[in-house]
């Protein structure tokens, strides 16, 4: 524990013969000093009581200042405790904020490691990609407090010159903002330095990814060799459509245990929202054709030994999506549609067909697990009856 004492430093007199009044700090047998900024002649110092005598014309005012500074140092020492250093104490005494900023790379890597440890590999990869993009632009690691409007504005311009689309740029900025916000919460950087107030993070409306029911009929009529890669790609796409636009990732993780009382029950990995989807005959037929009896997973994408949400699982699913999209793009030309079909198109197409059949936006949003309209008033509304959603679901996927 550090101690402090107010004393007159008689080692070095000033030109006028006055001496500095100092605060002597003792910590682990080491002695440090802090100048009070007050200098007096030796005859005005009360050595017994460590204060200025009444004979000094400004004794009351100066003694009050010394007392305040003394307690300020004591308070700082108590606060620092085991974290005590004379530099920190001096900065505290002078009112200089401690430099708590940390390297952006180290902070981001800590968050990435935490995400990986909890099997949130998707978010971890997003964080890592955005971090690498910013560090590549800077050409070196930077401190968190070096991230300001000027740097971010130049970063945006750099990405634009690289040919990145607005949505990709927005994704990078949102991720960097999330990393910075965590740094504020961890007290690694001061909120007053927040650089995103004047940075516009906007997304552009994406091109239409939905295909019509007529094109869906053409798709399932394509002459494909059974068990071929193209045949599997088409079946993955149609199964996603038949299951109300389930994502490829969620579909790859489906197990036999997810089928309960004729429904597919699962938690969407992106939103953590629960889905209960009626398993109609066309979806059941595809599952039966693709499922390998010795595997727990319904689809032959992942095997039983894979660790869910691990980097390996993420890599395998990503490759399957890439391969499936390659064939779906080929199918786009074969059925002569202007839409480039991807695995995402199944979800858009389900909504598009439902809209063509005259169903309301509210019911379609409910089926897809989206909120619709005013979020404040929506919480007071009852969810649609499951039978209504199942009825719409059946009519959308019926050919």
TIPATOR-818072 format. One record per residue (C-alpha): residue in one letter; x negated, y, z negated. Coordinates in nm, 4 decimals. Layout:
residues N
  aa        px        py        pz
   a         X         Y         Z
...
***
This chain:
residues 399
  aa        px        py        pz
   x    0.0000    0.0000    0.0000
   x   -0.1371    0.3419    0.0958
   x   -0.1561    0.6283   -0.1561
   x   -0.1795    1.0035   -0.1031
   x   -0.3284    1.2865   -0.3100
   x   -0.3358    1.6619   -0.2487
   x   -0.6836    1.8095   -0.3010
   x   -0.9122    2.0982   -0.2116
   x   -1.1869    2.0006    0.0337
   x   -1.4901    2.1870   -0.1007
   x   -1.7376    2.0209    0.1352
   x   -1.7167    2.2785    0.4144
   x   -1.6290    2.6413    0.3271
   x   -1.4940    2.8737    0.5954
   x   -1.6650    3.2019    0.6876
   x   -1.4565    3.3878    0.4293
   x   -1.5415    3.1344    0.1593
   x   -1.2008    2.9613    0.1638
   x   -1.1561    2.5836    0.1619
   x   -0.8978    2.3661    0.3359
   x   -0.6325    2.1966    0.1261
   x   -0.6073    1.8375    0.2484
   x   -0.4061    1.5254    0.1844
   x   -0.6365    1.2368    0.0995
   x   -0.4898    0.8975    0.2027
   x   -0.6385    0.5776    0.0631
   x   -0.5498    0.2483    0.2381
   x   -0.7298   -0.0847    0.1802
   x   -1.0384    0.0865    0.0335
   x   -1.0568    0.3238    0.3295
   x   -1.0049    0.6974    0.2910
   x   -0.8435    0.9209    0.5549
   x   -0.7560    1.2898    0.5487
   x   -0.4849    1.5083    0.6944
   x   -0.5314    1.8854    0.6980
   x   -0.2416    2.0774    0.5413
   x   -0.3188    2.3877    0.7463
   x   -0.3639    2.5936    0.4300
   x   -0.6995    2.7367    0.3161
   x   -0.7622    2.9223   -0.0136
   x   -1.0491    3.0434   -0.2267
   x   -1.1733    2.8013   -0.4906
   x   -1.0532    3.0243   -0.7780
   x   -0.6880    2.9805   -0.6723
   x   -0.6888    2.6010   -0.6946
   x   -0.5586    2.4161   -1.0007
   x   -0.7652    2.0956   -1.0022
   x   -0.5751    1.9436   -1.2926
   x   -0.2283    1.9740   -1.1350
   x   -0.3361    1.9692   -0.7669
   x   -0.1613    2.2906   -0.6716
   x   -0.2231    2.6608   -0.6061
   x   -0.2342    2.8801   -0.9180
   x    0.0125    3.1591   -0.9849
   x   -0.2631    3.4143   -0.9336
   x   -0.2412    3.3577   -0.5551
   x    0.0001    3.6140   -0.4021
   x    0.1836    3.3449   -0.1950
   x    0.1591    3.0588   -0.4454
   x    0.5339    2.9733   -0.4548
   x    0.5730    2.9578   -0.0769
   x    0.2484    2.7674   -0.0188
   x    0.3092    2.5207   -0.3013
   x    0.6569    2.4515   -0.1617
   x    0.5058    2.3734    0.1791
   x    0.2447    2.1452    0.0218
   x    0.5139    1.9618   -0.1742
   x    0.7310    1.9102    0.1355
   x    0.4350    1.7820    0.3386
   x    0.3300    1.5544    0.0530
   x    0.6724    1.3869    0.0417
   x    0.6828    1.3742    0.4203
   x    0.3590    1.1734    0.4197
   x    0.4841    0.9462    0.1413
   x    0.8050    0.8768    0.3329
   x    0.6079    0.7990    0.6507
   x    0.3807    0.5573    0.4617
   x    0.6810    0.3753    0.3151
   x    0.8402    0.3508    0.6602
   x    0.5244    0.2221    0.8269
   x    0.4435   -0.0178    0.5402
   x    0.2528   -0.3158    0.6935
   x    0.2488   -0.1361    1.0306
   x    0.0386    0.1453    0.8835
   x   -0.2381    0.3070    1.0844
   x   -0.3783    0.6554    1.0292
   x   -0.2978    0.7427    1.3917
   x    0.0690    0.6571    1.3420
   x    0.0756    0.8497    1.0153
   x   -0.0855    1.1583    1.1699
   x    0.1518    1.1489    1.4663
   x    0.4463    1.1209    1.2296
   x    0.3188    1.4149    1.0248
   x    0.2725    1.6268    1.3391
   x    0.6178    1.5309    1.4713
   x    0.4742    1.3419    1.7684
   x    0.7015    1.0538    1.8719
   x    0.5188    0.7202    1.8741
   x    0.4359    0.5826    2.2161
   x    0.6641    0.2793    2.2142
   x    0.6768    0.2463    2.5883
   x    0.5804   -0.0901    2.7278
   x    0.4755   -0.2198    3.0631
   x    0.7703   -0.2785    3.2949
   x    0.6235   -0.6092    3.4091
   x    0.5814   -0.7471    3.0552
   x    0.9286   -0.6367    2.9485
   x    1.0915   -0.7802    3.2629
   x    0.8989   -1.1074    3.2262
   x    1.0209   -1.1406    2.8666
   x    1.3807   -1.1096    2.9880
   x    1.3161   -1.3574    3.2709
   x    1.1662   -1.6083    3.0253
   x    1.4707   -1.5714    2.7986
   x    1.7058   -1.6343    3.0913
   x    1.5061   -1.9376    3.1994
   x    1.5082   -2.0761    2.8446
   x    1.8892   -2.0645    2.8426
   x    1.9138   -2.2194    3.1944
   x    2.0391   -1.8950    3.3496
   x    1.8113   -1.9543    3.6441
   x    2.0263   -1.7597    3.8895
   x    1.9958   -1.4373    3.6911
   x    1.6303   -1.5097    3.6204
   x    1.5548   -1.5323    3.9927
   x    1.7457   -1.2078    4.0581
   x    1.5455   -1.0315    3.7841
   x    1.2169   -1.1691    3.9142
   x    1.2879   -1.0705    4.2748
   x    1.3829   -0.7119    4.1825
   x    1.0809   -0.6816    3.9509
   x    0.8429   -0.8014    4.2213
   x    0.9959   -0.5596    4.4733
   x    0.9388   -0.2589    4.2474
   x    0.5868   -0.3629    4.1458
   x    0.4973   -0.4311    4.5093
   x    0.6100   -0.0786    4.5951
   x    0.4120    0.0757    4.3067
   x    0.1029   -0.1300    4.3871
   x    0.0412   -0.1915    4.0163
   x    0.2138   -0.2480    3.6854
   x    0.3819    0.0631    3.5435
   x    0.4984    0.1751    3.2012
   x    0.8715    0.1877    3.1397
   x    0.8563    0.5621    3.0770
   x    0.6989    0.6101    3.4199
   x    1.0248    0.5049    3.5856
   x    1.1911    0.8356    3.6700
   x    1.4188    0.9790    3.9367
   x    1.1284    1.0661    4.1660
   x    0.9894    0.7119    4.1621
   x    1.3312    0.5512    4.2160
   x    1.4131    0.7899    4.5012
   x    1.0861    0.6995    4.6754
   x    1.1556    0.3297    4.6103
   x    1.4963    0.3581    4.7803
   x    1.3393    0.5342    5.0793
   x    1.0711    0.2624    5.0959
   x    1.3364   -0.0127    5.1071
   x    1.5307    0.1716    5.3753
   x    1.2181    0.1967    5.5909
   x    1.1698   -0.1782    5.5408
   x    1.5084   -0.2281    5.7046
   x    1.6992   -0.3493    5.3972
   x    2.0748   -0.3068    5.4027
   x    2.2561   -0.0879    5.1526
   x    2.3978   -0.3809    4.9555
   x    2.0528   -0.5360    4.9114
   x    1.9112   -0.2033    4.7922
   x    2.2039   -0.1627    4.5517
   x    2.1433   -0.5105    4.4098
   x    1.7783   -0.4278    4.3398
   x    1.8695   -0.0973    4.1729
   x    2.1416   -0.2543    3.9579
   x    1.8969   -0.5193    3.8397
   x    1.6230   -0.2678    3.7585
   x    1.8832   -0.0582    3.5761
   x    1.9869   -0.3629    3.3710
   x    1.6220   -0.4271    3.2791
   x    1.5781   -0.0603    3.1803
   x    1.8987   -0.0615    2.9734
   x    1.7664   -0.3599    2.7770
   x    1.4446   -0.1651    2.7142
   x    1.6492    0.1191    2.5626
   x    1.8292   -0.1256    2.3331
   x    1.4957   -0.2742    2.2259
   x    1.3676    0.0811    2.1517
   x    1.0895    0.0428    2.4080
   x    1.1802    0.3663    2.5841
   x    1.3825    0.6682    2.4773
   x    1.7374    0.7095    2.6092
   x    1.6658    1.0767    2.6830
   x    1.4352    0.9614    2.9650
   x    1.7141    0.7639    3.1398
   x    1.6406    0.7985    3.5139
   x    1.9612    0.6567    3.6644
   x    2.2002    0.9453    3.5970
   x    2.1419    1.0978    3.9411
   x    2.0762    0.7737    4.1306
   x    2.3740    0.6690    4.3414
   x    2.4160    0.2907    4.3484
   x    2.6802    0.2231    4.6104
   x    2.7701   -0.0886    4.8024
   x    2.8987   -0.0985    5.1574
   x    3.2031   -0.2961    5.2544
   x    3.0818   -0.6205    5.4067
   x    3.1838   -0.7412    5.7493
   x    3.4922   -0.9596    5.7750
   x    3.3984   -1.3164    5.6789
   x    3.7468   -1.4672    5.7007
   x    3.8637   -1.6892    5.9828
   x    4.2248   -1.7483    6.0840
   x    4.4283   -2.0611    6.0286
   x    4.4088   -2.1312    6.4013
   x    4.0290   -2.1261    6.3855
   x    4.0368   -2.3515    6.0798
   x    4.2423   -2.5988    6.2839
   x    3.9826   -2.5830    6.5619
   x    3.7079   -2.6437    6.3064
   x    3.8561   -2.9648    6.1694
   x    3.9175   -3.0847    6.5267
   x    3.5482   -3.0661    6.6225
   x    3.4158   -3.4059    6.7361
   x    3.1392   -3.4760    6.4833
   x    2.9601   -3.7999    6.4101
   x    3.0595   -3.9337    6.0689
   x    2.7905   -3.9035    5.7984
   x    2.5812   -3.6726    6.0175
   x    2.4437   -3.3489    5.8716
   x    2.6896   -3.1418    6.0744
   x    2.9811   -3.3608    5.9607
   x    2.8786   -3.3102    5.5960
   x    2.8445   -2.9345    5.6473
   x    3.1990   -2.9130    5.7840
   x    3.3330   -3.1260    5.4995
   x    3.1638   -2.9085    5.2373
   x    3.3189   -2.6005    5.3947
   x    3.6664   -2.7501    5.4196
   x    3.6519   -2.8897    5.0653
   x    3.5697   -2.5415    4.9393
   x    3.8680   -2.4051    5.1320
   x    4.0973   -2.6829    5.0038
   x    3.9895   -2.6018    4.6447
   x    4.0934   -2.2348    4.6710
   x    3.7550   -2.1059    4.7846
   x    3.5366   -2.2644    4.5178
   x    3.1719   -2.1569    4.5566
   x    2.9197   -2.4059    4.6944
   x    2.7233   -2.3967    4.3672
   x    3.0276   -2.4711    4.1508
   x    3.1320   -2.7417    4.3958
   x    2.7875   -2.9057    4.3812
   x    2.8123   -2.9305    4.0019
   x    3.1561   -3.0961    3.9985
   x    3.1603   -3.4357    3.8255
   x    3.4213   -3.7062    3.7887
   x    3.4857   -3.5637    3.4416
   x    3.6063   -3.2397    3.6013
   x    3.9091   -3.4166    3.7479
   x    4.1807   -3.4208    3.4807
   x    4.5455   -3.5146    3.5456
   x    4.5180   -3.4522    3.9184
   x    4.3508   -3.1121    3.8779
   x    3.9936   -2.9887    3.9140
   x    3.9022   -2.8127    3.5892
   x    3.5774   -2.6126    3.5917
   x    3.4057   -2.2983    3.4658
   x    3.2801   -2.0725    3.7420
   x    2.9093   -2.0138    3.6870
   x    2.9126   -1.6591    3.8197
   x    3.1924   -1.5247    3.5982
   x    3.2281   -1.7959    3.3290
   x    3.6018   -1.7956    3.4017
   x    3.8024   -2.1168    3.3718
   x    3.9713   -2.2503    3.6873
   x    4.2396   -2.5175    3.7137
   x    4.2909   -2.6187    4.0768
   x    4.5443   -2.8714    4.2016
   x    4.3734   -3.1613    4.3802
   x    4.5769   -3.2157    4.6963
   x    4.5363   -3.5072    4.9359
   x    4.3084   -3.3412    5.1927
   x    4.0557   -3.2417    4.9224
   x    4.0795   -3.5832    4.7565
   x    4.0111   -3.7512    5.0922
   x    3.6896   -3.5508    5.1465
   x    3.5673   -3.6270    4.7925
   x    3.6320   -3.9989    4.8466
   x    3.4369   -3.9896    5.1743
   x    3.1385   -3.8038    5.0282
   x    3.1146   -3.9404    4.6755
   x    2.8452   -4.1978    4.6023
   x    2.9697   -4.4480    4.3447
   x    2.6477   -4.4626    4.1385
   x    2.6395   -4.0837    4.0945
   x    2.8221   -3.8679    3.8387
   x    2.8410   -3.5711    4.0751
   x    3.1261   -3.5804    4.3250
   x    2.9082   -3.4586    4.6128
   x    2.5689   -3.5951    4.7283
   x    2.3875   -3.2670    4.6600
   x    2.2422   -3.3283    4.3129
   x    2.1483   -3.6605    4.1549
   x    2.2057   -3.7740    3.7977
   x    1.8496   -3.6982    3.6870
   x    1.8627   -3.3281    3.7721
   x    1.8776   -3.0789    3.4845
   x    2.1769   -2.8517    3.5363
   x    2.0951   -2.4856    3.6119
   x    1.7238   -2.5642    3.6256
   x    1.4952   -2.4157    3.8893
   x    1.4900   -2.7504    4.0709
   x    1.8711   -2.7609    4.0789
   x    1.8816   -2.4025    4.2032
   x    1.6261   -2.4779    4.4749
   x    1.8124   -2.7901    4.5937
   x    2.1488   -2.6120    4.6085
   x    1.9944   -2.3168    4.7899
   x    1.8504   -2.5486    5.0538
   x    2.1860   -2.7235    5.0993
   x    2.3585   -2.3871    5.1438
   x    2.0970   -2.2859    5.4010
   x    2.1430   -2.6102    5.5944
   x    2.5230   -2.5899    5.5757
   x    2.5185   -2.2295    5.6981
   x    2.3022   -2.3321    5.9932
   x    2.5712   -2.5725    6.1137
   x    2.8577   -2.3359    6.0284
   x    2.6977   -2.0694    6.2437
   x    2.6809   -2.3220    6.5283
   x    3.0497   -2.4042    6.4756
   x    3.1351   -2.0336    6.5075
   x    3.0194   -2.0435    6.8670
   x    3.1898   -2.3741    6.9402
   x    3.5342   -2.2532    6.8300
   x    3.4681   -1.9125    6.9927
   x    3.5244   -1.6878    6.6918
   x    3.3496   -1.3515    6.6504
   x    3.3077   -1.4208    6.2771
   x    2.9798   -1.5809    6.1719
   x    3.1072   -1.8552    5.9404
   x    2.9165   -1.9137    5.6147
   x    2.9879   -2.1000    5.2924
   x    3.1356   -1.7742    5.1583
   x    3.3906   -1.7662    5.4401
   x    3.6053   -2.0356    5.2768
   x    3.7017   -1.8042    4.9917
   x    3.7748   -1.5116    5.2234
   x    3.9658   -1.7395    5.4590
   x    4.1865   -1.8764    5.1806
   x    4.2841   -1.5207    5.0840
   x    4.3328   -1.4230    5.4490
   x    4.5642   -1.7166    5.5272
   x    4.7634   -1.6539    5.2078
   x    4.8060   -1.2893    5.3113
   x    4.9177   -1.3947    5.6626
   x    5.1808   -1.6175    5.5017
   x    5.3217   -1.3160    5.3179
   x    5.1990   -1.3777    4.9634
   x    5.1372   -1.0770    4.7387
   x    4.7923   -0.9418    4.6580
   x    4.8634   -1.0086    4.2898
   x    4.9330   -1.3777    4.3425
   x    4.6318   -1.4194    4.5732
   x    4.4071   -1.2442    4.3183
   x    4.5380   -1.4711    4.0431
   x    4.4622   -1.7796    4.2538
   x    4.1062   -1.6587    4.3169
   x    4.0533   -1.5595    3.9532
   x    4.0347   -1.1861    4.0234
   x    4.2036   -0.9018    3.8356
   x    4.4268   -0.6844    4.0494
   x    4.5473   -0.3280    4.0019
   x    4.5147   -0.1282    3.6822
   x    4.3083   -0.3287    3.4293
   x    4.4642   -0.1461    3.1337
   x    4.8197   -0.2403    3.2245
   x    4.7266   -0.5813    3.3648
   x    4.6543   -0.7204    3.0190
   x    5.0201   -0.6764    2.9274
   x    5.1426   -0.8828    3.2232
   x    5.2007   -1.2566    3.2033
   x    4.9928   -1.4739    3.4303
   x    5.1717   -1.6239    3.7249
   x    5.3314   -1.9600    3.6673
   x    5.0928   -2.2408    3.7634
   x    5.3626   -2.3897    3.9866
   x    5.3787   -2.0668    4.1909
   x    5.0038   -2.0747    4.2505
   x    5.0118   -2.4454    4.3317
   x    5.2973   -2.3855    4.5788
   x    5.1032   -2.1098    4.7565
   x    4.7885   -2.3237    4.7461
   x    4.9663   -2.6155    4.9154
   x    5.1110   -2.3989    5.1942
   x    4.7784   -2.2250    5.2636
   x    4.5857   -2.5505    5.3118
   x    4.8605   -2.7378    5.4998
   x    4.7950   -2.7828    5.8732
***
